[in-house]
Amino acid sequence: MAIGHEISVTSIQLAAAYNAIANRGVYVVPSLIEKIEKPDGTLVRNFYPRTKGRIIKSEHAVTLMK
């Protein structure tokens, strides 16, 4: 990388970009929590993976993975 140039993204944003390539171009919103349960094991809320749609063509994602 040339002097004076930098990557201005967070680690989570960079991981999400790689994740979109691995998912053949579909962006999945990063999440740290899978679910919330009460102490007795009763499910309070489940956080399913959310997508924001395709951000690159699947053909391009496959090419990048190669």
N, CA, C, O and CB atoms as a CASP TS submission, in Angstrom:
PFRMAT TS
TARGET T0000
AUTHOR 0000-0000-0000
METHOD Language model
MODEL 1
PARENT N/A
ATOM      1  N   MET     1       0.854  -1.169   0.000  1.00  0.00           N
ATOM      2  CA  MET     1       0.000   0.000   0.000  1.00  0.00           C
ATOM      3  C   MET     1       0.901   1.233   0.000  1.00  0.00           C
ATOM      4  O   MET     1       1.892   1.281   0.728  1.00  0.00           O
ATOM      5  CB  MET     1      -0.972  -0.003   1.227  1.00  0.00           C
ATOM      6  N   ALA     2       0.567   2.197  -0.790  1.00  0.00           N
ATOM      7  CA  ALA     2       1.377   3.403  -0.896  1.00  0.00           C
ATOM      8  C   ALA     2       1.295   4.240   0.372  1.00  0.00           C
ATOM      9  O   ALA     2       0.321   4.162   1.121  1.00  0.00           O
ATOM     10  CB  ALA     2       0.938   4.228  -2.093  1.00  0.00           C
ATOM     11  N   ILE     3       2.330   5.041   0.602  1.00  0.00           N
ATOM     12  CA  ILE     3       2.350   5.925   1.765  1.00  0.00           C
ATOM     13  C   ILE     3       1.246   6.969   1.604  1.00  0.00           C
ATOM     14  O   ILE     3       1.067   7.544   0.531  1.00  0.00           O
ATOM     15  CB  ILE     3       3.749   6.609   1.930  1.00  0.00           C
ATOM     16  N   GLY     4       0.507   7.204   2.699  1.00  0.00           N
ATOM     17  CA  GLY     4      -0.569   8.186   2.669  1.00  0.00           C
ATOM     18  C   GLY     4      -1.925   7.569   2.363  1.00  0.00           C
ATOM     19  O   GLY     4      -2.944   8.256   2.420  1.00  0.00           O
ATOM     20  N   HIS     5      -1.949   6.281   2.040  1.00  0.00           N
ATOM     21  CA  HIS     5      -3.212   5.589   1.777  1.00  0.00           C
ATOM     22  C   HIS     5      -3.479   4.646   2.935  1.00  0.00           C
ATOM     23  O   HIS     5      -2.558   4.075   3.519  1.00  0.00           O
ATOM     24  CB  HIS     5      -3.174   4.812   0.417  1.00  0.00           C
ATOM     25  N   GLU     6      -4.731   4.497   3.250  1.00  0.00           N
ATOM     26  CA  GLU     6      -5.081   3.632   4.363  1.00  0.00           C
ATOM     27  C   GLU     6      -6.433   2.993   4.117  1.00  0.00           C
ATOM     28  O   GLU     6      -7.174   3.406   3.225  1.00  0.00           O
ATOM     29  CB  GLU     6      -5.087   4.413   5.681  1.00  0.00           C
ATOM     30  N   ILE     7      -6.742   2.006   4.894  1.00  0.00           N
ATOM     31  CA  ILE     7      -8.063   1.384   4.852  1.00  0.00           C
ATOM     32  C   ILE     7      -8.879   2.025   5.965  1.00  0.00           C
ATOM     33  O   ILE     7      -8.516   1.930   7.138  1.00  0.00           O
ATOM     34  CB  ILE     7      -7.984  -0.192   5.016  1.00  0.00           C
ATOM     35  N   SER     8      -9.969   2.671   5.607  1.00  0.00           N
ATOM     36  CA  SER     8     -10.773   3.388   6.594  1.00  0.00           C
ATOM     37  C   SER     8     -12.056   2.621   6.899  1.00  0.00           C
ATOM     38  O   SER     8     -13.156   3.152   6.742  1.00  0.00           O
ATOM     39  CB  SER     8     -11.105   4.806   6.094  1.00  0.00           C
ATOM     40  N   VAL     9     -11.912   1.385   7.331  1.00  0.00           N
ATOM     41  CA  VAL     9     -13.057   0.578   7.736  1.00  0.00           C
ATOM     42  C   VAL     9     -12.727  -0.086   9.063  1.00  0.00           C
ATOM     43  O   VAL     9     -11.561  -0.230   9.432  1.00  0.00           O
ATOM     44  CB  VAL     9     -13.419  -0.485   6.651  1.00  0.00           C
ATOM     45  N   THR    10     -13.776  -0.488   9.773  1.00  0.00           N
ATOM     46  CA  THR    10     -13.570  -1.218  11.022  1.00  0.00           C
ATOM     47  C   THR    10     -13.365  -2.693  10.709  1.00  0.00           C
ATOM     48  O   THR    10     -13.597  -3.137   9.584  1.00  0.00           O
ATOM     49  CB  THR    10     -14.771  -1.020  11.992  1.00  0.00           C
ATOM     50  N   SER    11     -12.939  -3.432  11.690  1.00  0.00           N
ATOM     51  CA  SER    11     -12.741  -4.875  11.523  1.00  0.00           C
ATOM     52  C   SER    11     -14.050  -5.575  11.169  1.00  0.00           C
ATOM     53  O   SER    11     -14.067  -6.499  10.356  1.00  0.00           O
ATOM     54  CB  SER    11     -12.148  -5.485  12.801  1.00  0.00           C
ATOM     55  N   ILE    12     -15.140  -5.136  11.780  1.00  0.00           N
ATOM     56  CA  ILE    12     -16.458  -5.737  11.498  1.00  0.00           C
ATOM     57  C   ILE    12     -16.861  -5.464  10.052  1.00  0.00           C
ATOM     58  O   ILE    12     -17.385  -6.353   9.382  1.00  0.00           O
ATOM     59  CB  ILE    12     -17.540  -5.182  12.470  1.00  0.00           C
ATOM     60  N   GLN    13     -16.627  -4.254   9.566  1.00  0.00           N
ATOM     61  CA  GLN    13     -16.974  -3.920   8.181  1.00  0.00           C
ATOM     62  C   GLN    13     -16.156  -4.742   7.195  1.00  0.00           C
ATOM     63  O   GLN    13     -16.681  -5.193   6.176  1.00  0.00           O
ATOM     64  CB  GLN    13     -16.757  -2.426   7.920  1.00  0.00           C
ATOM     65  N   LEU    14     -14.885  -4.939   7.488  1.00  0.00           N
ATOM     66  CA  LEU    14     -14.034  -5.735   6.621  1.00  0.00           C
ATOM     67  C   LEU    14     -14.470  -7.200   6.628  1.00  0.00           C
ATOM     68  O   LEU    14     -14.502  -7.843   5.578  1.00  0.00           O
ATOM     69  CB  LEU    14     -12.571  -5.613   7.054  1.00  0.00           C
ATOM     70  N   ALA    15     -14.804  -7.725   7.799  1.00  0.00           N
ATOM     71  CA  ALA    15     -15.299  -9.101   7.897  1.00  0.00           C
ATOM     72  C   ALA    15     -16.614  -9.257   7.145  1.00  0.00           C
ATOM     73  O   ALA    15     -16.834 -10.284   6.501  1.00  0.00           O
ATOM     74  CB  ALA    15     -15.482  -9.505   9.368  1.00  0.00           C
ATOM     75  N   ALA    16     -17.496  -8.256   7.213  1.00  0.00           N
ATOM     76  CA  ALA    16     -18.780  -8.311   6.496  1.00  0.00           C
ATOM     77  C   ALA    16     -18.559  -8.307   4.992  1.00  0.00           C
ATOM     78  O   ALA    16     -19.297  -8.963   4.258  1.00  0.00           O
ATOM     79  CB  ALA    16     -19.678  -7.126   6.897  1.00  0.00           C
ATOM     80  N   ALA    17     -17.559  -7.582   4.528  1.00  0.00           N
ATOM     81  CA  ALA    17     -17.261  -7.559   3.093  1.00  0.00           C
ATOM     82  C   ALA    17     -16.775  -8.927   2.620  1.00  0.00           C
ATOM     83  O   ALA    17     -17.216  -9.415   1.580  1.00  0.00           O
ATOM     84  CB  ALA    17     -16.206  -6.482   2.779  1.00  0.00           C
ATOM     85  N   TYR    18     -15.867  -9.548   3.377  1.00  0.00           N
ATOM     86  CA  TYR    18     -15.412 -10.901   3.040  1.00  0.00           C
ATOM     87  C   TYR    18     -16.565 -11.895   3.113  1.00  0.00           C
ATOM     88  O   TYR    18     -16.655 -12.809   2.294  1.00  0.00           O
ATOM     89  CB  TYR    18     -14.278 -11.339   3.981  1.00  0.00           C
ATOM     90  N   ASN    19     -17.442 -11.715   4.092  1.00  0.00           N
ATOM     91  CA  ASN    19     -18.602 -12.581   4.247  1.00  0.00           C
ATOM     92  C   ASN    19     -19.524 -12.474   3.029  1.00  0.00           C
ATOM     93  O   ASN    19     -20.061 -13.483   2.573  1.00  0.00           O
ATOM     94  CB  ASN    19     -19.366 -12.223   5.531  1.00  0.00           C
ATOM     95  N   ALA    20     -19.709 -11.274   2.506  1.00  0.00           N
ATOM     96  CA  ALA    20     -20.557 -11.091   1.324  1.00  0.00           C
ATOM     97  C   ALA    20     -19.970 -11.822   0.116  1.00  0.00           C
ATOM     98  O   ALA    20     -20.707 -12.394  -0.686  1.00  0.00           O
ATOM     99  CB  ALA    20     -20.723  -9.591   1.008  1.00  0.00           C
ATOM    100  N   ILE    21     -18.659 -11.802  -0.008  1.00  0.00           N
ATOM    101  CA  ILE    21     -18.015 -12.532  -1.108  1.00  0.00           C
ATOM    102  C   ILE    21     -18.222 -14.033  -0.914  1.00  0.00           C
ATOM    103  O   ILE    21     -18.527 -14.744  -1.871  1.00  0.00           O
ATOM    104  CB  ILE    21     -16.493 -12.195  -1.187  1.00  0.00           C
ATOM    105  N   ALA    22     -18.058 -14.516   0.314  1.00  0.00           N
ATOM    106  CA  ALA    22     -18.237 -15.944   0.600  1.00  0.00           C
ATOM    107  C   ALA    22     -19.685 -16.388   0.393  1.00  0.00           C
ATOM    108  O   ALA    22     -19.935 -17.549   0.070  1.00  0.00           O
ATOM    109  CB  ALA    22     -17.803 -16.252   2.032  1.00  0.00           C
ATOM    110  N   ASN    23     -20.636 -15.475   0.577  1.00  0.00           N
ATOM    111  CA  ASN    23     -22.055 -15.781   0.375  1.00  0.00           C
ATOM    112  C   ASN    23     -22.503 -15.492  -1.056  1.00  0.00           C
ATOM    113  O   ASN    23     -23.688 -15.273  -1.311  1.00  0.00           O
ATOM    114  CB  ASN    23     -22.909 -14.981   1.352  1.00  0.00           C
ATOM    115  N   ARG    24     -21.562 -15.493  -1.972  1.00  0.00           N
ATOM    116  CA  ARG    24     -21.827 -15.279  -3.404  1.00  0.00           C
ATOM    117  C   ARG    24     -22.508 -13.944  -3.688  1.00  0.00           C
ATOM    118  O   ARG    24     -23.401 -13.856  -4.531  1.00  0.00           O
ATOM    119  CB  ARG    24     -22.689 -16.404  -3.941  1.00  0.00           C
ATOM    120  N   GLY    25     -22.073 -12.906  -2.974  1.00  0.00           N
ATOM    121  CA  GLY    25     -22.530 -11.555  -3.253  1.00  0.00           C
ATOM    122  C   GLY    25     -23.677 -11.049  -2.406  1.00  0.00           C
ATOM    123  O   GLY    25     -24.101  -9.904  -2.563  1.00  0.00           O
ATOM    124  N   VAL    26     -24.192 -11.884  -1.501  1.00  0.00           N
ATOM    125  CA  VAL    26     -25.317 -11.470  -0.651  1.00  0.00           C
ATOM    126  C   VAL    26     -24.764 -10.957   0.677  1.00  0.00           C
ATOM    127  O   VAL    26     -24.014 -11.653   1.361  1.00  0.00           O
ATOM    128  CB  VAL    26     -26.322 -12.657  -0.417  1.00  0.00           C
ATOM    129  N   TYR    27     -25.149  -9.720   1.033  1.00  0.00           N
ATOM    130  CA  TYR    27     -24.677  -9.095   2.268  1.00  0.00           C
ATOM    131  C   TYR    27     -25.538  -9.552   3.439  1.00  0.00           C
ATOM    132  O   TYR    27     -26.757  -9.384   3.420  1.00  0.00           O
ATOM    133  CB  TYR    27     -24.698  -7.551   2.149  1.00  0.00           C
ATOM    134  N   VAL    28     -24.904 -10.128   4.455  1.00  0.00           N
ATOM    135  CA  VAL    28     -25.586 -10.536   5.677  1.00  0.00           C
ATOM    136  C   VAL    28     -25.140  -9.572   6.774  1.00  0.00           C
ATOM    137  O   VAL    28     -23.943  -9.377   6.986  1.00  0.00           O
ATOM    138  CB  VAL    28     -25.267 -12.040   6.055  1.00  0.00           C
ATOM    139  N   VAL    29     -26.100  -8.976   7.465  1.00  0.00           N
ATOM    140  CA  VAL    29     -25.801  -7.999   8.514  1.00  0.00           C
ATOM    141  C   VAL    29     -25.057  -8.695   9.658  1.00  0.00           C
ATOM    142  O   VAL    29     -25.540  -9.697  10.185  1.00  0.00           O
ATOM    143  CB  VAL    29     -27.110  -7.323   9.037  1.00  0.00           C
ATOM    144  N   PRO    30     -23.886  -8.174  10.048  1.00  0.00           N
ATOM    145  CA  PRO    30     -23.129  -8.797  11.144  1.00  0.00           C
ATOM    146  C   PRO    30     -23.907  -8.746  12.454  1.00  0.00           C
ATOM    147  O   PRO    30     -24.587  -7.763  12.747  1.00  0.00           O
ATOM    148  CB  PRO    30     -21.769  -8.104  11.319  1.00  0.00           C
ATOM    149  N   SER    31     -23.800  -9.806  13.230  1.00  0.00           N
ATOM    150  CA  SER    31     -24.502  -9.884  14.505  1.00  0.00           C
ATOM    151  C   SER    31     -23.643 -10.649  15.497  1.00  0.00           C
ATOM    152  O   SER    31     -22.988 -11.625  15.132  1.00  0.00           O
ATOM    153  CB  SER    31     -25.888 -10.558  14.342  1.00  0.00           C
ATOM    154  N   LEU    32     -23.642 -10.216  16.739  1.00  0.00           N
ATOM    155  CA  LEU    32     -22.882 -10.892  17.780  1.00  0.00           C
ATOM    156  C   LEU    32     -23.765 -11.748  18.679  1.00  0.00           C
ATOM    157  O   LEU    32     -23.264 -12.588  19.426  1.00  0.00           O
ATOM    158  CB  LEU    32     -22.137  -9.879  18.612  1.00  0.00           C
ATOM    159  N   ILE    33     -25.077 -11.537  18.611  1.00  0.00           N
ATOM    160  CA  ILE    33     -26.008 -12.223  19.498  1.00  0.00           C
ATOM    161  C   ILE    33     -26.872 -13.180  18.680  1.00  0.00           C
ATOM    162  O   ILE    33     -27.483 -12.778  17.690  1.00  0.00           O
ATOM    163  CB  ILE    33     -26.892 -11.205  20.271  1.00  0.00           C
ATOM    164  N   GLU    34     -26.919 -14.438  19.093  1.00  0.00           N
ATOM    165  CA  GLU    34     -27.763 -15.415  18.411  1.00  0.00           C
ATOM    166  C   GLU    34     -29.177 -15.413  18.989  1.00  0.00           C
ATOM    167  O   GLU    34     -30.159 -15.414  18.247  1.00  0.00           O
ATOM    168  CB  GLU    34     -27.149 -16.817  18.518  1.00  0.00           C
ATOM    169  N   LYS    35     -29.271 -15.411  20.325  1.00  0.00           N
ATOM    170  CA  LYS    35     -30.583 -15.425  20.965  1.00  0.00           C
ATOM    171  C   LYS    35     -30.470 -14.952  22.404  1.00  0.00           C
ATOM    172  O   LYS    35     -29.383 -14.909  22.980  1.00  0.00           O
ATOM    173  CB  LYS    35     -31.201 -16.831  20.910  1.00  0.00           C
ATOM    174  N   ILE    36     -31.630 -14.595  22.979  1.00  0.00           N
ATOM    175  CA  ILE    36     -31.708 -14.196  24.384  1.00  0.00           C
ATOM    176  C   ILE    36     -32.644 -15.193  25.066  1.00  0.00           C
ATOM    177  O   ILE    36     -33.764 -15.433  24.615  1.00  0.00           O
ATOM    178  CB  ILE    36     -32.221 -12.696  24.551  1.00  0.00           C
ATOM    179  N   GLU    37     -32.155 -15.761  26.154  1.00  0.00           N
ATOM    180  CA  GLU    37     -32.945 -16.725  26.917  1.00  0.00           C
ATOM    181  C   GLU    37     -33.049 -16.293  28.367  1.00  0.00           C
ATOM    182  O   GLU    37     -32.164 -15.617  28.892  1.00  0.00           O
ATOM    183  CB  GLU    37     -32.331 -18.129  26.822  1.00  0.00           C
ATOM    184  N   LYS    38     -34.145 -16.694  29.011  1.00  0.00           N
ATOM    185  CA  LYS    38     -34.297 -16.505  30.450  1.00  0.00           C
ATOM    186  C   LYS    38     -33.456 -17.566  31.160  1.00  0.00           C
ATOM    187  O   LYS    38     -33.064 -18.551  30.533  1.00  0.00           O
ATOM    188  CB  LYS    38     -35.807 -16.593  30.882  1.00  0.00           C
ATOM    189  N   PRO    39     -33.173 -17.391  32.439  1.00  0.00           N
ATOM    190  CA  PRO    39     -32.369 -18.380  33.170  1.00  0.00           C
ATOM    191  C   PRO    39     -32.935 -19.803  33.120  1.00  0.00           C
ATOM    192  O   PRO    39     -32.182 -20.771  33.216  1.00  0.00           O
ATOM    193  CB  PRO    39     -32.240 -17.955  34.606  1.00  0.00           C
ATOM    194  N   ASP    40     -34.264 -19.935  32.969  1.00  0.00           N
ATOM    195  CA  ASP    40     -34.861 -21.274  32.905  1.00  0.00           C
ATOM    196  C   ASP    40     -34.801 -21.881  31.495  1.00  0.00           C
ATOM    197  O   ASP    40     -35.288 -22.991  31.280  1.00  0.00           O
ATOM    198  CB  ASP    40     -36.310 -21.214  33.373  1.00  0.00           C
ATOM    199  N   GLY    41     -34.207 -21.160  30.537  1.00  0.00           N
ATOM    200  CA  GLY    41     -34.062 -21.673  29.182  1.00  0.00           C
ATOM    201  C   GLY    41     -35.149 -21.239  28.214  1.00  0.00           C
ATOM    202  O   GLY    41     -35.097 -21.591  27.036  1.00  0.00           O
ATOM    203  N   THR    42     -36.140 -20.474  28.688  1.00  0.00           N
ATOM    204  CA  THR    42     -37.205 -19.996  27.818  1.00  0.00           C
ATOM    205  C   THR    42     -36.653 -18.942  26.862  1.00  0.00           C
ATOM    206  O   THR    42     -35.962 -18.011  27.274  1.00  0.00           O
ATOM    207  CB  THR    42     -38.376 -19.421  28.648  1.00  0.00           C
ATOM    208  N   LEU    43     -36.966 -19.104  25.595  1.00  0.00           N
ATOM    209  CA  LEU    43     -36.489 -18.171  24.576  1.00  0.00           C
ATOM    210  C   LEU    43     -37.244 -16.848  24.662  1.00  0.00           C
ATOM    211  O   LEU    43     -38.474 -16.827  24.629  1.00  0.00           O
ATOM    212  CB  LEU    43     -36.642 -18.781  23.174  1.00  0.00           C
ATOM    213  N   VAL    44     -36.509 -15.752  24.770  1.00  0.00           N
ATOM    214  CA  VAL    44     -37.102 -14.419  24.800  1.00  0.00           C
ATOM    215  C   VAL    44     -37.130 -13.842  23.396  1.00  0.00           C
ATOM    216  O   VAL    44     -38.158 -13.339  22.944  1.00  0.00           O
ATOM    217  CB  VAL    44     -36.324 -13.489  25.754  1.00  0.00           C
ATOM    218  N   ARG    45     -35.992 -13.916  22.706  1.00  0.00           N
ATOM    219  CA  ARG    45     -35.911 -13.388  21.349  1.00  0.00           C
ATOM    220  C   ARG    45     -34.815 -14.117  20.585  1.00  0.00           C
ATOM    221  O   ARG    45     -33.756 -14.418  21.136  1.00  0.00           O
ATOM    222  CB  ARG    45     -35.646 -11.862  21.363  1.00  0.00           C
ATOM    223  N   ASN    46     -35.073 -14.393  19.333  1.00  0.00           N
ATOM    224  CA  ASN    46     -34.122 -15.042  18.463  1.00  0.00           C
ATOM    225  C   ASN    46     -33.717 -14.046  17.376  1.00  0.00           C
ATOM    226  O   ASN    46     -34.581 -13.407  16.775  1.00  0.00           O
ATOM    227  CB  ASN    46     -34.716 -16.346  17.851  1.00  0.00           C
ATOM    228  N   PHE    47     -32.440 -13.909  17.122  1.00  0.00           N
ATOM    229  CA  PHE    47     -31.942 -12.980  16.113  1.00  0.00           C
ATOM    230  C   PHE    47     -31.521 -13.762  14.875  1.00  0.00           C
ATOM    231  O   PHE    47     -30.382 -14.218  14.778  1.00  0.00           O
ATOM    232  CB  PHE    47     -30.756 -12.141  16.663  1.00  0.00           C
ATOM    233  N   TYR    48     -32.439 -13.915  13.934  1.00  0.00           N
ATOM    234  CA  TYR    48     -32.143 -14.624  12.698  1.00  0.00           C
ATOM    235  C   TYR    48     -31.235 -13.768  11.822  1.00  0.00           C
ATOM    236  O   TYR    48     -31.284 -12.540  11.895  1.00  0.00           O
ATOM    237  CB  TYR    48     -33.444 -14.988  11.948  1.00  0.00           C
ATOM    238  N   PRO    49     -30.407 -14.403  10.993  1.00  0.00           N
ATOM    239  CA  PRO    49     -29.557 -13.623  10.090  1.00  0.00           C
ATOM    240  C   PRO    49     -30.405 -12.758   9.149  1.00  0.00           C
ATOM    241  O   PRO    49     -31.334 -13.248   8.508  1.00  0.00           O
ATOM    242  CB  PRO    49     -28.642 -14.561   9.272  1.00  0.00           C
ATOM    243  N   ARG    50     -30.074 -11.481   9.078  1.00  0.00           N
ATOM    244  CA  ARG    50     -30.773 -10.564   8.170  1.00  0.00           C
ATOM    245  C   ARG    50     -29.877 -10.265   6.986  1.00  0.00           C
ATOM    246  O   ARG    50     -28.667 -10.093   7.137  1.00  0.00           O
ATOM    247  CB  ARG    50     -31.180  -9.249   8.894  1.00  0.00           C
ATOM    248  N   THR    51     -30.471 -10.203   5.815  1.00  0.00           N
ATOM    249  CA  THR    51     -29.706  -9.863   4.619  1.00  0.00           C
ATOM    250  C   THR    51     -30.174  -8.511   4.106  1.00  0.00           C
ATOM    251  O   THR    51     -31.318  -8.107   4.315  1.00  0.00           O
ATOM    252  CB  THR    51     -29.859 -10.955   3.522  1.00  0.00           C
ATOM    253  N   LYS    52     -29.271  -7.829   3.435  1.00  0.00           N
ATOM    254  CA  LYS    52     -29.612  -6.548   2.816  1.00  0.00           C
ATOM    255  C   LYS    52     -29.586  -6.656   1.304  1.00  0.00           C
ATOM    256  O   LYS    52     -29.582  -5.644   0.603  1.00  0.00           O
ATOM    257  CB  LYS    52     -28.653  -5.452   3.281  1.00  0.00           C
ATOM    258  N   GLY    53     -29.566  -7.891   0.796  1.00  0.00           N
ATOM    259  CA  GLY    53     -29.618  -8.086  -0.641  1.00  0.00           C
ATOM    260  C   GLY    53     -28.260  -8.321  -1.256  1.00  0.00           C
ATOM    261  O   GLY    53     -27.239  -8.381  -0.571  1.00  0.00           O
ATOM    262  N   ARG    54     -28.279  -8.452  -2.561  1.00  0.00           N
ATOM    263  CA  ARG    54     -27.062  -8.729  -3.317  1.00  0.00           C
ATOM    264  C   ARG    54     -26.304  -7.428  -3.546  1.00  0.00           C
ATOM    265  O   ARG    54     -26.873  -6.432  -3.992  1.00  0.00           O
ATOM    266  CB  ARG    54     -27.390  -9.419  -4.668  1.00  0.00           C
ATOM    267  N   ILE    55     -24.999  -7.453  -3.231  1.00  0.00           N
ATOM    268  CA  ILE    55     -24.196  -6.243  -3.418  1.00  0.00           C
ATOM    269  C   ILE    55     -23.242  -6.370  -4.596  1.00  0.00           C
ATOM    270  O   ILE    55     -22.792  -5.367  -5.150  1.00  0.00           O
ATOM    271  CB  ILE    55     -23.411  -5.935  -2.156  1.00  0.00           C
ATOM    272  N   ILE    56     -22.932  -7.619  -4.981  1.00  0.00           N
ATOM    273  CA  ILE    56     -22.158  -7.843  -6.197  1.00  0.00           C
ATOM    274  C   ILE    56     -22.738  -9.075  -6.901  1.00  0.00           C
ATOM    275  O   ILE    56     -23.397  -9.904  -6.273  1.00  0.00           O
ATOM    276  CB  ILE    56     -20.625  -8.033  -5.875  1.00  0.00           C
ATOM    277  N   LYS    57     -22.492  -9.184  -8.180  1.00  0.00           N
ATOM    278  CA  LYS    57     -22.982 -10.330  -8.941  1.00  0.00           C
ATOM    279  C   LYS    57     -22.318 -11.597  -8.426  1.00  0.00           C
ATOM    280  O   LYS    57     -21.147 -11.590  -8.045  1.00  0.00           O
ATOM    281  CB  LYS    57     -22.713 -10.147 -10.457  1.00  0.00           C
ATOM    282  N   SER    58     -23.084 -12.692  -8.420  1.00  0.00           N
ATOM    283  CA  SER    58     -22.541 -13.947  -7.906  1.00  0.00           C
ATOM    284  C   SER    58     -21.346 -14.418  -8.731  1.00  0.00           C
ATOM    285  O   SER    58     -20.427 -15.034  -8.191  1.00  0.00           O
ATOM    286  CB  SER    58     -23.623 -15.024  -7.894  1.00  0.00           C
ATOM    287  N   GLU    59     -21.349 -14.133 -10.038  1.00  0.00           N
ATOM    288  CA  GLU    59     -20.218 -14.532 -10.872  1.00  0.00           C
ATOM    289  C   GLU    59     -18.922 -13.848 -10.427  1.00  0.00           C
ATOM    290  O   GLU    59     -17.851 -14.455 -10.417  1.00  0.00           O
ATOM    291  CB  GLU    59     -20.505 -14.206 -12.339  1.00  0.00           C
ATOM    292  N   HIS    60     -19.047 -12.567 -10.059  1.00  0.00           N
ATOM    293  CA  HIS    60     -17.873 -11.821  -9.596  1.00  0.00           C
ATOM    294  C   HIS    60     -17.385 -12.350  -8.241  1.00  0.00           C
ATOM    295  O   HIS    60     -16.181 -12.429  -7.995  1.00  0.00           O
ATOM    296  CB  HIS    60     -18.202 -10.314  -9.492  1.00  0.00           C
ATOM    297  N   ALA    61     -18.330 -12.710  -7.368  1.00  0.00           N
ATOM    298  CA  ALA    61     -17.954 -13.261  -6.057  1.00  0.00           C
ATOM    299  C   ALA    61     -17.225 -14.588  -6.219  1.00  0.00           C
ATOM    300  O   ALA    61     -16.240 -14.851  -5.529  1.00  0.00           O
ATOM    301  CB  ALA    61     -19.199 -13.448  -5.168  1.00  0.00           C
ATOM    302  N   VAL    62     -17.713 -15.425  -7.135  1.00  0.00           N
ATOM    303  CA  VAL    62     -17.055 -16.708  -7.385  1.00  0.00           C
ATOM    304  C   VAL    62     -15.640 -16.484  -7.925  1.00  0.00           C
ATOM    305  O   VAL    62     -14.705 -17.181  -7.531  1.00  0.00           O
ATOM    306  CB  VAL    62     -17.883 -17.559  -8.378  1.00  0.00           C
ATOM    307  N   THR    63     -15.490 -15.523  -8.814  1.00  0.00           N
ATOM    308  CA  THR    63     -14.171 -15.205  -9.353  1.00  0.00           C
ATOM    309  C   THR    63     -13.229 -14.732  -8.242  1.00  0.00           C
ATOM    310  O   THR    63     -12.060 -15.118  -8.218  1.00  0.00           O
ATOM    311  CB  THR    63     -14.286 -14.130 -10.449  1.00  0.00           C
ATOM    312  N   LEU    64     -13.726 -13.905  -7.330  1.00  0.00           N
ATOM    313  CA  LEU    64     -12.893 -13.427  -6.222  1.00  0.00           C
ATOM    314  C   LEU    64     -12.498 -14.574  -5.292  1.00  0.00           C
ATOM    315  O   LEU    64     -11.387 -14.583  -4.761  1.00  0.00           O
ATOM    316  CB  LEU    64     -13.632 -12.338  -5.429  1.00  0.00           C
ATOM    317  N   MET    65     -13.397 -15.539  -5.091  1.00  0.00           N
ATOM    318  CA  MET    65     -13.075 -16.664  -4.217  1.00  0.00           C
ATOM    319  C   MET    65     -12.010 -17.566  -4.820  1.00  0.00           C
ATOM    320  O   MET    65     -11.243 -18.201  -4.097  1.00  0.00           O
ATOM    321  CB  MET    65     -14.323 -17.472  -3.923  1.00  0.00           C
ATOM    322  N   LYS    66     -11.963 -17.620  -6.145  1.00  0.00           N
ATOM    323  CA  LYS    66     -10.931 -18.442  -6.803  1.00  0.00           C
ATOM    324  C   LYS    66      -9.589 -17.802  -6.599  1.00  0.00           C
ATOM    325  O   LYS    66      -8.578 -18.325  -7.068  1.00  0.00           O
ATOM    326  CB  LYS    66     -11.218 -18.618  -8.315  1.00  0.00           C
TER
END
